[in-house]
Amino acid sequence: MTAIWWIRRDLRLHDNAALTAALSAGGAVAPVFILDPVLLASAYTGARRLAYLEASLRQLDADLRQRGSRLIMRQGNPAAVLNQLAAETKAVAVHALADVSPYAERRDAAVAAHLVAAQTPLHLHPGLTVLPPGDVLTQSGAPYTVFTPFSKAWQMRLAMLPSPKIQPAPDHIATPADLDGLPLPTLTPLSASPLFPPGETAARRRLAQFVEDGLDEASIYAYGEMRHRLDAAGTSALSPYFRFGQLSPRLAVAAALEAIDRAPNAAARQGAEAWLSELIWREFYSHILYHFPHVRGRSFRSAYDGIVWQNDPQAFAAWQSGQTGYPVVDAAMRQLAQTGWLPNRARMIVASFLVKDLLIDWRWGEQWFMQQLIDGDPAANNGGWQWSAGTGTDAAPYFRIFNPVTQGQKFDPQGSYVRRWLPELARVPAKYVHAPWEMPAADQRASGCRLGYDYPAPLVDHQQARARALSTFAAAARPLISGVSTAIHEFNN
Ligand SMILES: Cc1cc2nc3c(=O)[nH]c(=O)nc-3n(C[C@H](O)[C@H](O)[C@H](O)COP(=O)(O)OP(=O)(O)OC[C@H]3O[C@@H](n4cnc5c(N)ncnc54)[C@H](O)[C@@H]3O)c2cc1C
């Protein structure tokens, strides 16, 4: 008797409900990963994420081999591939972790229909998030659309449930010896990022280091303050592991709750609570995509579908290549291009700049991020872009427009982040590093950074661009806010 474990974005052996269910049938388990041509060819797929996936599949195969099993690679339409594999193995069932993207839901419905015909049921298990999307609803049974009440309800629901039993990786997995599989794939010539060693052991080690008692900058206890700093590694850098399910989100939440309990002081506790809150943001955006799948193509709030974008291709290219003339924006865009990863603060700054200062459709930025990010995740990325654009779920007003100069001064006070990614600014004094156009000509020559030669002049004037964004968004939002008096603020946090 064989059960198929269909691996998608749950590349882990610990705390995996799909694997546990496949094992509990008591027979053999066929762990299969299917290269889906639709996903490989998608405009939302990128080489860095493929390189990471490739390395992660190798690691998972090695982890399985240590337990007497192996990864069976197949390629093709998932329904056809699974039908074939079910016939080969006479599988009693296929087990997978449920996913929330509209593509995943369509794919899984098609697979389930095919497998019913083959009399092999497809079982989808929770595990992408701590609480399954659909589990946290208002008293009237509606989905939450604002983060804070969702977060409160999510925490209450979690507290009502018995403490989860985190399943360790099994010692042995019996897998039929006679199943063909493709060799482990080479998906891109790019090599995997050294910043994120693949696999669940690396993920769990990084989590353990982050939540241990130390108060250094990359610790959960320093997170409250350090998470925003661009010139320090103040966050967990776990997102690729969550993206590919190498880290159980239940394990991460349990670690955050424990850290809160044993926090040595109020500031440390606040740091750990802030980190837990970010894990809940992750849950929130999965919940939003599940309940409101239209967000993948359109604004959460339909009034904002009417925004008249400038969509200037040259400005977009300048943003993509880190040549806007705003150092903090350009440093972040070059970090993204060179590493496939960015801290949240940098993501917010560049997203605000694209959407508000350049008036470029947030969907262009969303797609570019998906092509670049190792952790590119349909739910979190869409949520982040709509939050930045002010078109999304939260009470995030469209008049939140980040000032790229003050953001830089606040979160990279000495300019070390900017200098790291923009070598042409290496010798620019701290005083001018976030606004090099203010540098007198003599200083430009002395620092080897002549504006318009070595580094571009600003693509737009921020104050003018801000005024343009406000009027453009206000025009689109008029039906939404008529009769409501709104104060216009510049948010710098
Ligand atoms: C425009 C934009 C696009 C984004 N795109 C993605 C994306 O494609 N994939 C992705 O995982 N995150 C995305 N985020 C959220 C966030 O920036 C990253 O999760 C975070 O920077 C990852 O770094 P970390 O692991 O060090 O996070 P930490 O700060 O250590 O947080 C721990 C974990 O919580 C989750 N998390 C943190 N912040 C958020 C958030 N705002 N929304 C949802 N989950 C969060 C992540 O899984 C993260 O690994 C985006 C944010 C913005 C503003």
Ligand as a Chemical Component Dictionary entry (heavy atoms), coordinates in Angstrom:
data_LIG
# 
_chem_comp.id                   LIG 
_chem_comp.type                 NON-POLYMER 
_chem_comp.pdbx_formal_charge   0 
_chem_comp.three_letter_code    LIG 
# 
loop_
_chem_comp_atom.comp_id 
_chem_comp_atom.atom_id 
_chem_comp_atom.alt_atom_id 
_chem_comp_atom.type_symbol 
_chem_comp_atom.charge 
_chem_comp_atom.model_Cartn_x 
_chem_comp_atom.model_Cartn_y 
_chem_comp_atom.model_Cartn_z 
_chem_comp_atom.pdbx_ordinal 
LIG C1  C1  C 0 6.167  45.717 -1.192 1  
LIG C2  C2  C 0 6.387  44.516 -0.301 2  
LIG C3  C3  C 0 6.517  43.254 -0.860 3  
LIG C4  C4  C 0 6.729  42.129 -0.048 4  
LIG N1  N1  N 0 6.860  40.898 -0.639 5  
LIG C5  C5  C 0 7.026  39.794 0.136  6  
LIG C6  C6  C 0 7.158  38.521 -0.447 7  
LIG O1  O1  O 0 7.079  38.347 -1.659 8  
LIG N2  N2  N 0 7.370  37.456 0.386  9  
LIG C7  C7  C 0 7.441  37.598 1.739  10 
LIG O2  O2  O 0 7.646  36.609 2.445  11 
LIG N3  N3  N 0 7.286  38.803 2.310  12 
LIG C8  C8  C 0 7.090  39.902 1.557  13 
LIG N4  N4  N 0 6.975  41.132 2.158  14 
LIG C9  C9  C 0 6.934  41.209 3.624  15 
LIG C10 C10 C 0 8.282  41.445 4.320  16 
LIG O3  O3  O 0 8.954  42.511 3.734  17 
LIG C11 C11 C 0 9.180  40.213 4.314  18 
LIG O4  O4  O 0 8.467  39.092 4.763  19 
LIG C12 C12 C 0 10.383 40.412 5.233  20 
LIG O5  O5  O 0 11.116 41.535 4.819  21 
LIG C13 C13 C 0 11.264 39.180 5.238  22 
LIG O6  O6  O 0 12.376 39.381 6.043  23 
LIG P1  P1  P 0 12.594 38.575 7.394  24 
LIG O7  O7  O 0 12.408 37.130 7.141  25 
LIG O8  O8  O 0 13.873 39.023 7.961  26 
LIG O9  O9  O 0 11.361 39.090 8.242  27 
LIG P2  P2  P 0 11.116 39.274 9.807  28 
LIG O10 O10 O 0 10.928 40.720 10.043 29 
LIG O11 O11 O 0 12.106 38.567 10.629 30 
LIG O12 O12 O 0 9.667  38.598 9.980  31 
LIG C14 C14 C 0 9.510  37.184 10.163 32 
LIG C15 C15 C 0 8.611  36.608 9.108  33 
LIG O13 O13 O 0 7.312  37.196 9.179  34 
LIG C16 C16 C 0 6.750  37.316 7.881  35 
LIG N5  N5  N 0 6.544  38.742 7.607  36 
LIG C17 C17 C 0 7.252  39.785 8.077  37 
LIG N6  N6  N 0 6.722  40.944 7.651  38 
LIG C18 C18 C 0 5.673  40.618 6.883  39 
LIG C19 C19 C 0 4.716  41.374 6.152  40 
LIG N7  N7  N 0 4.723  42.730 6.144  41 
LIG N8  N8  N 0 3.787  40.714 5.440  42 
LIG C20 C20 C 0 3.732  39.367 5.453  43 
LIG N9  N9  N 0 4.606  38.594 6.124  44 
LIG C21 C21 C 0 5.548  39.212 6.837  45 
LIG C22 C22 C 0 7.767  36.728 6.917  46 
LIG O14 O14 O 0 7.430  35.386 6.684  47 
LIG C23 C23 C 0 9.073  36.865 7.691  48 
LIG O15 O15 O 0 10.056 35.928 7.296  49 
LIG C24 C24 C 0 6.768  42.280 1.356  50 
LIG C25 C25 C 0 6.628  43.553 1.907  51 
LIG C26 C26 C 0 6.448  44.660 1.096  52 
LIG C27 C27 C 0 6.310  46.021 1.723  53 
# 
loop_
_chem_comp_bond.comp_id 
_chem_comp_bond.atom_id_1 
_chem_comp_bond.atom_id_2 
_chem_comp_bond.value_order 
_chem_comp_bond.pdbx_ordinal 
LIG C1  C2  SING 1  
LIG C2  C3  SING 2  
LIG C2  C26 DOUB 3  
LIG C3  C4  DOUB 4  
LIG C4  N1  SING 5  
LIG C4  C24 SING 6  
LIG N1  C5  DOUB 7  
LIG C5  C6  SING 8  
LIG C5  C8  SING 9  
LIG C6  O1  DOUB 10 
LIG C6  N2  SING 11 
LIG N2  C7  SING 12 
LIG C7  O2  DOUB 13 
LIG C7  N3  SING 14 
LIG N3  C8  DOUB 15 
LIG C8  N4  SING 16 
LIG N4  C9  SING 17 
LIG N4  C24 SING 18 
LIG C9  C10 SING 19 
LIG C10 O3  SING 20 
LIG C10 C11 SING 21 
LIG C11 O4  SING 22 
LIG C11 C12 SING 23 
LIG C12 O5  SING 24 
LIG C12 C13 SING 25 
LIG C13 O6  SING 26 
LIG O6  P1  SING 27 
LIG P1  O7  DOUB 28 
LIG P1  O8  SING 29 
LIG P1  O9  SING 30 
LIG O9  P2  SING 31 
LIG P2  O10 DOUB 32 
LIG P2  O11 SING 33 
LIG P2  O12 SING 34 
LIG O12 C14 SING 35 
LIG C14 C15 SING 36 
LIG C15 O13 SING 37 
LIG C15 C23 SING 38 
LIG O13 C16 SING 39 
LIG C16 N5  SING 40 
LIG C16 C22 SING 41 
LIG N5  C17 SING 42 
LIG N5  C21 SING 43 
LIG C17 N6  DOUB 44 
LIG N6  C18 SING 45 
LIG C18 C19 SING 46 
LIG C18 C21 DOUB 47 
LIG C19 N7  SING 48 
LIG C19 N8  DOUB 49 
LIG N8  C20 SING 50 
LIG C20 N9  DOUB 51 
LIG N9  C21 SING 52 
LIG C22 O14 SING 53 
LIG C22 C23 SING 54 
LIG C23 O15 SING 55 
LIG C24 C25 DOUB 56 
LIG C25 C26 SING 57 
LIG C26 C27 SING 58 
# 
